[in-house]
Amino acid sequence: MHDPEQEGTPAFFICDFCRKAWTEDNQMVEGHRGSLICASCLTVAYTEINAFHENPESDATSKCTMCIEDRKGAHWQSPIYEEAIICKRCARQAATTLQNDPDFEWEKPRATT
């Protein structure tokens, strides 16, 4: 998501899941059509998706904000903005992207059992 009023500044980039602006301490990963998830939201999403053990191949279908695809199975929905959903595949790809960023120290959360 982008804030046109902030064009040319870091605040132009806004997380689709919490609506916070990009900062040096809270990097973001971009999906299709300018969708963004910040490191803070990704940490929660990745943790919750990977804790999803009950019927991971659920018949429930959700439209992912990041890939713009209707996907079955585990996903995370923003508790603040219901339209913001990330699928398991996108959460894993975003987590790998952030973890491999040499300019930002972020690690994939460990699975809890």
Secondary structure, 3 states (H helix, E strand, C coil): CECHHHCCCHHHEECCCCCCECECCECEEECHHHCEEEHHHHHHHHHHHHCCCCCCCCCCEEECCCCCCEEECCEEECCCCCCCEEEHHHHHHHHHHHHCCCCCCCCCCCCCC
